Amino acid sequence: MSGSPHWIDRLDAAWAKLLSALALMACALVALMVLVICADVLVRNMRWGNLPWATEVAEYTLYLSTFLAAPWLLRQGAHVRMDIVLKTMQPKLAWMLELVADLLAMLTCATLALASANTAMASAKQGSLVFKIFVFPEWWLLAPASVMFGVLTLEFVWRFRRQWQGPRTVREEATSVA
Protein backbone atom coordinates (compact mmCIF):
# COMPACT_ATOMS: atom_id res chain seq x y z
CA MET A 1 0.00 0.00 0.00
CA SER A 2 2.31 2.72 -1.20
CA GLY A 3 1.25 6.28 -0.55
CA SER A 4 -0.99 5.44 2.42
CA PRO A 5 0.15 6.49 5.89
CA HIS A 6 1.68 3.89 8.17
CA TRP A 7 -0.69 2.64 10.88
CA ILE A 8 1.31 4.42 13.59
CA ASP A 9 0.95 7.71 11.72
CA ARG A 10 -2.81 7.15 11.50
CA LEU A 11 -2.86 6.43 15.23
CA ASP A 12 -0.89 9.63 15.85
CA ALA A 13 -3.41 11.60 13.76
CA ALA A 14 -6.31 10.06 15.70
CA TRP A 15 -4.53 10.93 18.95
CA ALA A 16 -4.19 14.53 17.78
CA LYS A 17 -7.95 14.63 17.12
CA LEU A 18 -8.65 13.29 20.62
CA LEU A 19 -6.45 16.00 22.14
CA SER A 20 -8.27 18.62 20.06
CA ALA A 21 -11.60 17.31 21.37
CA LEU A 22 -10.30 17.56 24.95
CA ALA A 23 -9.19 21.14 24.26
CA LEU A 24 -12.65 21.99 22.92
CA MET A 25 -14.17 20.57 26.09
CA ALA A 26 -11.81 22.81 28.06
CA CYS A 27 -12.99 25.80 26.03
CA ALA A 28 -16.61 24.92 26.72
CA LEU A 29 -15.86 24.72 30.45
CA VAL A 30 -14.15 28.12 30.40
CA ALA A 31 -17.18 29.56 28.57
CA LEU A 32 -19.45 28.02 31.22
CA MET A 33 -17.27 29.52 33.95
CA VAL A 34 -17.50 32.98 32.35
CA LEU A 35 -21.27 32.71 32.03
CA VAL A 36 -21.73 31.60 35.62
CA ILE A 37 -19.49 34.34 37.01
CA CYS A 38 -21.18 37.00 34.85
CA ALA A 39 -24.60 35.75 35.92
CA ASP A 40 -23.54 35.92 39.57
CA VAL A 41 -22.25 39.48 39.16
CA LEU A 42 -25.43 40.51 37.34
CA VAL A 43 -27.69 38.97 39.97
CA ARG A 44 -25.76 40.69 42.79
CA ASN A 45 -25.66 44.08 41.03
CA MET A 46 -29.38 43.93 40.31
CA ARG A 47 -29.85 43.17 44.03
CA TRP A 48 -31.70 39.95 43.25
CA GLY A 49 -29.58 37.99 45.70
CA ASN A 50 -26.64 35.91 44.63
CA LEU A 51 -25.69 32.56 43.16
CA PRO A 52 -23.91 30.91 46.09
CA TRP A 53 -22.79 27.98 43.95
CA ALA A 54 -21.11 30.17 41.29
CA THR A 55 -17.69 30.25 42.94
CA GLU A 56 -17.68 26.50 43.37
CA VAL A 57 -18.66 25.92 39.74
CA ALA A 58 -15.85 28.29 38.69
CA GLU A 59 -13.35 26.35 40.82
CA TYR A 60 -14.28 22.98 39.34
CA THR A 61 -14.45 24.20 35.74
CA LEU A 62 -11.05 25.88 36.09
CA TYR A 63 -9.58 22.68 37.51
CA LEU A 64 -11.04 20.47 34.77
CA SER A 65 -10.31 22.86 31.91
CA THR A 66 -6.65 23.06 32.95
CA PHE A 67 -6.28 19.29 32.84
CA LEU A 68 -8.25 18.93 29.60
CA ALA A 69 -6.24 21.58 27.75
CA ALA A 70 -2.75 20.59 28.96
CA PRO A 71 -2.10 17.68 26.54
CA TRP A 72 -3.25 19.69 23.53
CA LEU A 73 -1.07 22.64 24.57
CA LEU A 74 1.88 20.31 24.96
CA ARG A 75 1.31 18.87 21.48
CA GLN A 76 1.11 22.36 19.99
CA GLY A 77 4.27 23.46 21.77
CA ALA A 78 2.17 26.21 23.33
CA HIS A 79 3.46 25.70 26.86
CA VAL A 80 6.05 28.15 28.14
CA ARG A 81 9.54 26.70 28.09
CA MET A 82 12.91 28.01 29.12
CA ASP A 83 15.13 26.97 26.23
CA ILE A 84 17.79 29.65 26.48
CA VAL A 85 20.47 27.09 27.31
CA LEU A 86 19.32 24.67 24.60
CA LYS A 87 19.54 27.38 21.95
CA THR A 88 23.21 28.01 22.82
CA MET A 89 24.25 24.34 22.56
CA GLN A 90 25.41 22.26 19.66
CA PRO A 91 22.26 21.07 17.82
CA LYS A 92 22.91 17.35 18.41
CA LEU A 93 23.44 17.86 22.17
CA ALA A 94 20.33 20.04 22.42
CA TRP A 95 18.39 17.34 20.55
CA MET A 96 19.58 14.70 23.03
CA LEU A 97 18.62 16.88 25.99
CA GLU A 98 15.16 17.31 24.47
CA LEU A 99 14.84 13.52 24.45
CA VAL A 100 16.01 13.29 28.07
CA ALA A 101 13.52 16.00 29.10
CA ASP A 102 10.70 14.11 27.36
CA LEU A 103 11.69 10.89 29.14
CA LEU A 104 11.79 12.62 32.53
CA ALA A 105 8.43 14.28 31.89
CA MET A 106 6.99 10.95 30.74
CA LEU A 107 8.14 9.26 33.97
CA THR A 108 6.90 12.16 36.09
CA CYS A 109 3.44 12.13 34.50
CA ALA A 110 3.21 8.33 34.77
CA THR A 111 4.13 8.55 38.46
CA LEU A 112 1.53 11.26 39.04
CA ALA A 113 -1.09 9.24 37.13
CA LEU A 114 -0.48 6.21 39.34
CA ALA A 115 -0.34 8.24 42.55
CA SER A 116 -3.55 10.11 41.77
CA ALA A 117 -5.27 6.86 40.72
CA ASN A 118 -4.29 5.29 44.04
CA THR A 119 -5.55 8.35 45.88
CA ALA A 120 -8.86 8.31 43.97
CA MET A 121 -9.33 4.60 44.64
CA ALA A 122 -8.55 5.06 48.36
CA SER A 123 -11.04 7.93 48.51
CA ALA A 124 -13.71 5.84 46.79
CA LYS A 125 -13.04 2.92 49.13
CA GLN A 126 -13.36 5.18 52.18
CA GLY A 127 -16.47 6.84 50.80
CA SER A 128 -15.01 10.32 51.32
CA LEU A 129 -17.25 13.19 50.36
CA VAL A 130 -16.69 16.81 49.39
CA PHE A 131 -18.90 19.06 51.54
CA LYS A 132 -19.32 22.52 50.08
CA ILE A 133 -22.41 23.89 48.33
CA PHE A 134 -22.40 20.68 46.30
CA VAL A 135 -21.89 17.38 48.08
CA PHE A 136 -20.39 14.55 46.04
CA PRO A 137 -17.82 11.75 46.30
CA GLU A 138 -14.29 13.08 46.59
CA TRP A 139 -12.95 10.63 44.02
CA TRP A 140 -14.89 12.52 41.35
CA LEU A 141 -12.37 15.35 41.81
CA LEU A 142 -9.36 13.03 41.96
CA ALA A 143 -10.10 10.75 39.01
CA PRO A 144 -9.70 13.39 36.27
CA ALA A 145 -6.15 14.09 37.47
CA SER A 146 -5.27 10.42 37.13
CA VAL A 147 -6.75 10.12 33.66
CA MET A 148 -5.22 13.33 32.37
CA PHE A 149 -1.76 12.58 33.77
CA GLY A 150 -2.11 9.31 31.87
CA VAL A 151 -2.98 11.25 28.72
CA LEU A 152 0.01 13.55 29.29
CA THR A 153 2.22 10.48 29.68
CA LEU A 154 1.06 9.20 26.30
CA GLU A 155 1.57 12.61 24.69
CA PHE A 156 5.15 12.62 25.98
CA VAL A 157 5.60 9.21 24.31
CA TRP A 158 4.36 10.71 21.02
CA ARG A 159 6.48 13.81 21.59
CA PHE A 160 9.56 11.63 22.14
CA ARG A 161 8.80 9.76 18.89
CA ARG A 162 8.42 13.01 16.93
CA GLN A 163 11.70 14.32 18.34
CA TRP A 164 13.47 11.03 17.59
CA GLN A 165 12.27 11.03 13.99
CA GLY A 166 12.75 14.76 13.42
CA PRO A 167 15.82 16.84 12.76
CA ARG A 168 18.69 16.35 15.19
CA THR A 169 18.38 19.80 16.75
CA VAL A 170 16.41 21.63 19.42
CA ARG A 171 12.71 21.74 18.58
CA GLU A 172 11.09 25.01 17.73
CA GLU A 173 8.17 25.49 20.07
CA ALA A 174 5.40 28.01 19.69
CA THR A 175 6.20 29.63 23.05
CA SER A 176 9.82 30.14 24.00
CA VAL A 177 11.61 32.35 26.47
CA ALA A 178 14.85 32.24 24.47
Buried (B, 14 or more C-beta within 10 A) or exposed (E): EEEEEEEEEEEBEEBBEEBBEBBEBBEEBBEBBEEBBEEBEEBEEEEEEEBEEBBBBBEBBEBBBBBBBBBBBBBBBEEEBEBEEBEEBEEEEBBBBBEEBBEEBBEBBBEBBBEBBEBBBEBBEEEBEBEEEEEEBBBBBBBBBBBBBBBBBBBBBBBBEEBEEEEEBBBEBEEBEE
